[in-house]
Amino acid sequence: MRPHVNLFVGNESIRYTGGLSTPLTGDCEISILPAVSGGAP
């Protein structure tokens, strides 16, 4: 996984649940989100 990609299983980031070894169930929801940064000065 690249640092700027966030992968969630349900509401939990896989960074804290075992990385790519995070167990999946048949009804889990997987979300892949790009990191967002920036803003107005």
CHARMM-style PDB file with segment names, atoms N, HN, CA, C and O in Angstrom:
ATOM      1  N   MET     1       0.829  -1.182   0.000  1.00  0.00      PROA
ATOM      2  CA  MET     1       0.000   0.000   0.000  1.00  0.00      PROA
ATOM      3  C   MET     1       0.873   1.245   0.000  1.00  0.00      PROA
ATOM      4  O   MET     1       1.867   1.327   0.722  1.00  0.00      PROA
ATOM      5  N   ARG     2       0.497   2.179  -0.796  1.00  0.00      PROA
ATOM      6  HN  ARG     2      -0.310   2.112  -1.383  1.00  0.00      PROA
ATOM      7  CA  ARG     2       1.192   3.465  -0.821  1.00  0.00      PROA
ATOM      8  C   ARG     2       0.663   4.344   0.304  1.00  0.00      PROA
ATOM      9  O   ARG     2      -0.499   4.216   0.690  1.00  0.00      PROA
ATOM     10  N   PRO     3       1.498   5.236   0.836  1.00  0.00      PROA
ATOM     11  CA  PRO     3       1.077   6.073   1.967  1.00  0.00      PROA
ATOM     12  C   PRO     3      -0.095   6.997   1.654  1.00  0.00      PROA
ATOM     13  O   PRO     3      -0.836   7.384   2.557  1.00  0.00      PROA
ATOM     14  N   HSD     4      -0.271   7.356   0.373  1.00  0.00      PROA
ATOM     15  HN  HSD     4       0.331   7.041  -0.361  1.00  0.00      PROA
ATOM     16  CA  HSD     4      -1.324   8.309   0.011  1.00  0.00      PROA
ATOM     17  C   HSD     4      -2.633   7.632  -0.383  1.00  0.00      PROA
ATOM     18  O   HSD     4      -3.546   8.298  -0.873  1.00  0.00      PROA
ATOM     19  N   VAL     5      -2.738   6.324  -0.177  1.00  0.00      PROA
ATOM     20  HN  VAL     5      -1.997   5.783   0.221  1.00  0.00      PROA
ATOM     21  CA  VAL     5      -3.967   5.586  -0.452  1.00  0.00      PROA
ATOM     22  C   VAL     5      -4.491   5.040   0.871  1.00  0.00      PROA
ATOM     23  O   VAL     5      -3.753   4.405   1.624  1.00  0.00      PROA
ATOM     24  N   ASN     6      -5.760   5.290   1.148  1.00  0.00      PROA
ATOM     25  HN  ASN     6      -6.359   5.806   0.536  1.00  0.00      PROA
ATOM     26  CA  ASN     6      -6.380   4.809   2.376  1.00  0.00      PROA
ATOM     27  C   ASN     6      -7.347   3.689   2.033  1.00  0.00      PROA
ATOM     28  O   ASN     6      -8.226   3.865   1.190  1.00  0.00      PROA
ATOM     29  N   LEU     7      -7.198   2.558   2.668  1.00  0.00      PROA
ATOM     30  HN  LEU     7      -6.484   2.415   3.353  1.00  0.00      PROA
ATOM     31  CA  LEU     7      -8.052   1.403   2.437  1.00  0.00      PROA
ATOM     32  C   LEU     7      -8.770   1.079   3.735  1.00  0.00      PROA
ATOM     33  O   LEU     7      -8.143   0.898   4.779  1.00  0.00      PROA
ATOM     34  N   PHE     8     -10.098   1.010   3.657  1.00  0.00      PROA
ATOM     35  HN  PHE     8     -10.607   1.157   2.809  1.00  0.00      PROA
ATOM     36  CA  PHE     8     -10.928   0.752   4.831  1.00  0.00      PROA
ATOM     37  C   PHE     8     -11.721  -0.524   4.617  1.00  0.00      PROA
ATOM     38  O   PHE     8     -12.204  -0.795   3.517  1.00  0.00      PROA
ATOM     39  N   VAL     9     -11.849  -1.300   5.674  1.00  0.00      PROA
ATOM     40  HN  VAL     9     -11.457  -1.081   6.567  1.00  0.00      PROA
ATOM     41  CA  VAL     9     -12.760  -2.431   5.707  1.00  0.00      PROA
ATOM     42  C   VAL     9     -13.803  -2.047   6.754  1.00  0.00      PROA
ATOM     43  O   VAL     9     -13.500  -1.957   7.944  1.00  0.00      PROA
ATOM     44  N   GLY    10     -15.016  -1.825   6.303  1.00  0.00      PROA
ATOM     45  HN  GLY    10     -15.262  -1.898   5.336  1.00  0.00      PROA
ATOM     46  CA  GLY    10     -16.030  -1.253   7.193  1.00  0.00      PROA
ATOM     47  C   GLY    10     -15.612   0.163   7.533  1.00  0.00      PROA
ATOM     48  O   GLY    10     -15.347   0.967   6.639  1.00  0.00      PROA
ATOM     49  N   ASN    11     -15.551   0.477   8.820  1.00  0.00      PROA
ATOM     50  HN  ASN    11     -15.767  -0.176   9.546  1.00  0.00      PROA
ATOM     51  CA  ASN    11     -15.148   1.817   9.258  1.00  0.00      PROA
ATOM     52  C   ASN    11     -13.709   1.865   9.745  1.00  0.00      PROA
ATOM     53  O   ASN    11     -13.265   2.896  10.250  1.00  0.00      PROA
ATOM     54  N   GLU    12     -12.971   0.767   9.602  1.00  0.00      PROA
ATOM     55  HN  GLU    12     -13.331  -0.071   9.191  1.00  0.00      PROA
ATOM     56  CA  GLU    12     -11.619   0.679  10.147  1.00  0.00      PROA
ATOM     57  C   GLU    12     -10.565   0.737   9.041  1.00  0.00      PROA
ATOM     58  O   GLU    12     -10.675   0.043   8.030  1.00  0.00      PROA
ATOM     59  N   SER    13      -9.553   1.563   9.243  1.00  0.00      PROA
ATOM     60  HN  SER    13      -9.463   2.127  10.064  1.00  0.00      PROA
ATOM     61  CA  SER    13      -8.425   1.624   8.323  1.00  0.00      PROA
ATOM     62  C   SER    13      -7.595   0.350   8.474  1.00  0.00      PROA
ATOM     63  O   SER    13      -7.335  -0.087   9.595  1.00  0.00      PROA
ATOM     64  N   ILE    14      -7.181  -0.242   7.370  1.00  0.00      PROA
ATOM     65  HN  ILE    14      -7.391   0.114   6.459  1.00  0.00      PROA
ATOM     66  CA  ILE    14      -6.389  -1.474   7.467  1.00  0.00      PROA
ATOM     67  C   ILE    14      -5.004  -1.213   8.049  1.00  0.00      PROA
ATOM     68  O   ILE    14      -4.297  -2.156   8.405  1.00  0.00      PROA
ATOM     69  N   ARG    15      -4.611   0.047   8.150  1.00  0.00      PROA
ATOM     70  HN  ARG    15      -5.185   0.813   7.861  1.00  0.00      PROA
ATOM     71  CA  ARG    15      -3.324   0.377   8.775  1.00  0.00      PROA
ATOM     72  C   ARG    15      -3.297  -0.083  10.233  1.00  0.00      PROA
ATOM     73  O   ARG    15      -2.229  -0.336  10.791  1.00  0.00      PROA
ATOM     74  N   TYR    16      -4.475  -0.189  10.844  1.00  0.00      PROA
ATOM     75  HN  TYR    16      -5.343   0.017  10.392  1.00  0.00      PROA
ATOM     76  CA  TYR    16      -4.574  -0.538  12.261  1.00  0.00      PROA
ATOM     77  C   TYR    16      -5.189  -1.918  12.492  1.00  0.00      PROA
ATOM     78  O   TYR    16      -5.359  -2.328  13.641  1.00  0.00      PROA
ATOM     79  N   THR    17      -5.523  -2.635  11.429  1.00  0.00      PROA
ATOM     80  HN  THR    17      -5.385  -2.302  10.496  1.00  0.00      PROA
ATOM     81  CA  THR    17      -6.201  -3.929  11.599  1.00  0.00      PROA
ATOM     82  C   THR    17      -5.460  -5.097  10.958  1.00  0.00      PROA
ATOM     83  O   THR    17      -6.042  -6.166  10.777  1.00  0.00      PROA
ATOM     84  N   GLY    18      -4.195  -4.915  10.613  1.00  0.00      PROA
ATOM     85  HN  GLY    18      -3.722  -4.046  10.759  1.00  0.00      PROA
ATOM     86  CA  GLY    18      -3.426  -6.014  10.046  1.00  0.00      PROA
ATOM     87  C   GLY    18      -2.959  -5.803   8.626  1.00  0.00      PROA
ATOM     88  O   GLY    18      -2.462  -6.733   7.991  1.00  0.00      PROA
ATOM     89  N   GLY    19      -3.111  -4.596   8.118  1.00  0.00      PROA
ATOM     90  HN  GLY    19      -3.515  -3.841   8.634  1.00  0.00      PROA
ATOM     91  CA  GLY    19      -2.647  -4.320   6.762  1.00  0.00      PROA
ATOM     92  C   GLY    19      -3.402  -5.141   5.727  1.00  0.00      PROA
ATOM     93  O   GLY    19      -4.605  -5.368   5.858  1.00  0.00      PROA
ATOM     94  N   LEU    20      -2.694  -5.581   4.709  1.00  0.00      PROA
ATOM     95  HN  LEU    20      -1.717  -5.396   4.603  1.00  0.00      PROA
ATOM     96  CA  LEU    20      -3.341  -6.357   3.647  1.00  0.00      PROA
ATOM     97  C   LEU    20      -3.734  -7.758   4.106  1.00  0.00      PROA
ATOM     98  O   LEU    20      -4.365  -8.501   3.354  1.00  0.00      PROA
ATOM     99  N   SER    21      -3.367  -8.123   5.328  1.00  0.00      PROA
ATOM    100  HN  SER    21      -2.854  -7.520   5.938  1.00  0.00      PROA
ATOM    101  CA  SER    21      -3.776  -9.416   5.899  1.00  0.00      PROA
ATOM    102  C   SER    21      -5.066  -9.292   6.712  1.00  0.00      PROA
ATOM    103  O   SER    21      -5.471 -10.255   7.363  1.00  0.00      PROA
ATOM    104  N   THR    22      -5.708  -8.144   6.687  1.00  0.00      PROA
ATOM    105  HN  THR    22      -5.378  -7.362   6.158  1.00  0.00      PROA
ATOM    106  CA  THR    22      -6.954  -7.931   7.419  1.00  0.00      PROA
ATOM    107  C   THR    22      -7.994  -8.935   6.933  1.00  0.00      PROA
ATOM    108  O   THR    22      -8.238  -9.036   5.731  1.00  0.00      PROA
ATOM    109  N   PRO    23      -8.606  -9.675   7.849  1.00  0.00      PROA
ATOM    110  CA  PRO    23      -9.620 -10.653   7.431  1.00  0.00      PROA
ATOM    111  C   PRO    23     -10.880  -9.969   6.893  1.00  0.00      PROA
ATOM    112  O   PRO    23     -11.276  -8.904   7.365  1.00  0.00      PROA
ATOM    113  N   LEU    24     -11.492 -10.600   5.905  1.00  0.00      PROA
ATOM    114  HN  LEU    24     -11.170 -11.465   5.522  1.00  0.00      PROA
ATOM    115  CA  LEU    24     -12.715 -10.084   5.292  1.00  0.00      PROA
ATOM    116  C   LEU    24     -13.851 -11.066   5.522  1.00  0.00      PROA
ATOM    117  O   LEU    24     -13.637 -12.276   5.586  1.00  0.00      PROA
ATOM    118  N   THR    25     -15.052 -10.538   5.645  1.00  0.00      PROA
ATOM    119  HN  THR    25     -15.226  -9.554   5.592  1.00  0.00      PROA
ATOM    120  CA  THR    25     -16.239 -11.375   5.721  1.00  0.00      PROA
ATOM    121  C   THR    25     -17.019 -11.213   4.421  1.00  0.00      PROA
ATOM    122  O   THR    25     -16.722 -10.327   3.619  1.00  0.00      PROA
ATOM    123  N   GLY    26     -17.985 -12.041   4.220  1.00  0.00      PROA
ATOM    124  HN  GLY    26     -18.227 -12.760   4.870  1.00  0.00      PROA
ATOM    125  CA  GLY    26     -18.760 -11.999   2.987  1.00  0.00      PROA
ATOM    126  C   GLY    26     -19.585 -10.744   2.804  1.00  0.00      PROA
ATOM    127  O   GLY    26     -19.937 -10.396   1.677  1.00  0.00      PROA
ATOM    128  N   ASP    27     -19.899 -10.055   3.894  1.00  0.00      PROA
ATOM    129  HN  ASP    27     -19.613 -10.338   4.809  1.00  0.00      PROA
ATOM    130  CA  ASP    27     -20.749  -8.875   3.784  1.00  0.00      PROA
ATOM    131  C   ASP    27     -20.028  -7.569   4.144  1.00  0.00      PROA
ATOM    132  O   ASP    27     -20.681  -6.558   4.402  1.00  0.00      PROA
ATOM    133  N   CYS    28     -18.689  -7.583   4.164  1.00  0.00      PROA
ATOM    134  HN  CYS    28     -18.159  -8.405   3.954  1.00  0.00      PROA
ATOM    135  CA  CYS    28     -17.955  -6.377   4.531  1.00  0.00      PROA
ATOM    136  C   CYS    28     -17.945  -5.381   3.366  1.00  0.00      PROA
ATOM    137  O   CYS    28     -18.082  -5.755   2.202  1.00  0.00      PROA
ATOM    138  N   GLU    29     -17.781  -4.135   3.708  1.00  0.00      PROA
ATOM    139  HN  GLU    29     -17.669  -3.830   4.654  1.00  0.00      PROA
ATOM    140  CA  GLU    29     -17.686  -3.070   2.710  1.00  0.00      PROA
ATOM    141  C   GLU    29     -16.243  -2.602   2.662  1.00  0.00      PROA
ATOM    142  O   GLU    29     -15.646  -2.305   3.697  1.00  0.00      PROA
ATOM    143  N   ILE    30     -15.681  -2.534   1.459  1.00  0.00      PROA
ATOM    144  HN  ILE    30     -16.166  -2.775   0.618  1.00  0.00      PROA
ATOM    145  CA  ILE    30     -14.302  -2.105   1.261  1.00  0.00      PROA
ATOM    146  C   ILE    30     -14.321  -0.749   0.569  1.00  0.00      PROA
ATOM    147  O   ILE    30     -15.005  -0.567  -0.438  1.00  0.00      PROA
ATOM    148  N   SER    31     -13.558   0.211   1.118  1.00  0.00      PROA
ATOM    149  HN  SER    31     -13.002   0.064   1.936  1.00  0.00      PROA
ATOM    150  CA  SER    31     -13.469   1.546   0.538  1.00  0.00      PROA
ATOM    151  C   SER    31     -12.012   1.871   0.257  1.00  0.00      PROA
ATOM    152  O   SER    31     -11.144   1.655   1.103  1.00  0.00      PROA
ATOM    153  N   ILE    32     -11.749   2.391  -0.936  1.00  0.00      PROA
ATOM    154  HN  ILE    32     -12.454   2.566  -1.623  1.00  0.00      PROA
ATOM    155  CA  ILE    32     -10.401   2.826  -1.325  1.00  0.00      PROA
ATOM    156  C   ILE    32     -10.492   4.322  -1.590  1.00  0.00      PROA
ATOM    157  O   ILE    32     -11.201   4.770  -2.491  1.00  0.00      PROA
ATOM    158  N   LEU    33      -9.748   5.095  -0.773  1.00  0.00      PROA
ATOM    159  HN  LEU    33      -9.172   4.731  -0.041  1.00  0.00      PROA
ATOM    160  CA  LEU    33      -9.842   6.553  -0.863  1.00  0.00      PROA
ATOM    161  C   LEU    33      -8.460   7.168  -1.041  1.00  0.00      PROA
ATOM    162  O   LEU    33      -7.527   6.790  -0.331  1.00  0.00      PROA
ATOM    163  N   PRO    34      -8.306   8.111  -1.976  1.00  0.00      PROA
ATOM    164  CA  PRO    34      -7.038   8.826  -2.079  1.00  0.00      PROA
ATOM    165  C   PRO    34      -6.937   9.833  -0.936  1.00  0.00      PROA
ATOM    166  O   PRO    34      -7.942  10.393  -0.499  1.00  0.00      PROA
ATOM    167  N   ALA    35      -5.730  10.053  -0.465  1.00  0.00      PROA
ATOM    168  HN  ALA    35      -4.914   9.598  -0.820  1.00  0.00      PROA
ATOM    169  CA  ALA    35      -5.514  11.064   0.571  1.00  0.00      PROA
ATOM    170  C   ALA    35      -5.769  12.438  -0.036  1.00  0.00      PROA
ATOM    171  O   ALA    35      -5.483  12.669  -1.211  1.00  0.00      PROA
ATOM    172  N   VAL    36      -6.304  13.341   0.766  1.00  0.00      PROA
ATOM    173  HN  VAL    36      -6.537  13.153   1.721  1.00  0.00      PROA
ATOM    174  CA  VAL    36      -6.622  14.689   0.312  1.00  0.00      PROA
ATOM    175  C   VAL    36      -5.889  15.675   1.230  1.00  0.00      PROA
ATOM    176  O   VAL    36      -5.878  15.515   2.450  1.00  0.00      PROA
ATOM    177  N   SER    37      -5.284  16.685   0.626  1.00  0.00      PROA
ATOM    178  HN  SER    37      -5.293  16.816  -0.365  1.00  0.00      PROA
ATOM    179  CA  SER    37      -4.623  17.713   1.424  1.00  0.00      PROA
ATOM    180  C   SER    37      -4.749  19.044   0.708  1.00  0.00      PROA
ATOM    181  O   SER    37      -5.202  19.118  -0.434  1.00  0.00      PROA
ATOM    182  N   GLY    38      -4.352  20.064   1.385  1.00  0.00      PROA
ATOM    183  HN  GLY    38      -3.984  20.004   2.314  1.00  0.00      PROA
ATOM    184  CA  GLY    38      -4.389  21.392   0.787  1.00  0.00      PROA
ATOM    185  C   GLY    38      -5.311  22.314   1.564  1.00  0.00      PROA
ATOM    186  O   GLY    38      -5.719  22.005   2.684  1.00  0.00      PROA
ATOM    187  N   GLY    39      -5.622  23.410   0.981  1.00  0.00      PROA
ATOM    188  HN  GLY    39      -5.290  23.661   0.071  1.00  0.00      PROA
ATOM    189  CA  GLY    39      -6.502  24.387   1.614  1.00  0.00      PROA
ATOM    190  C   GLY    39      -6.101  25.787   1.189  1.00  0.00      PROA
ATOM    191  O   GLY    39      -5.130  25.986   0.459  1.00  0.00      PROA
ATOM    192  N   ALA    40      -6.852  26.720   1.651  1.00  0.00      PROA
ATOM    193  HN  ALA    40      -7.641  26.558   2.244  1.00  0.00      PROA
ATOM    194  CA  ALA    40      -6.602  28.111   1.310  1.00  0.00      PROA
ATOM    195  C   ALA    40      -5.650  28.732   2.338  1.00  0.00      PROA
ATOM    196  O   ALA    40      -5.719  28.409   3.524  1.00  0.00      PROA
ATOM    197  N   PRO    41      -4.764  29.621   1.881  1.00  0.00      PROA
ATOM    198  CA  PRO    41      -3.854  30.289   2.836  1.00  0.00      PROA
ATOM    199  C   PRO    41      -4.587  31.251   3.761  1.00  0.00      PROA
ATOM    200  OT1 PRO    41      -3.963  31.884   4.613  1.00  0.00      PROA
TER     201      PRO     41
END
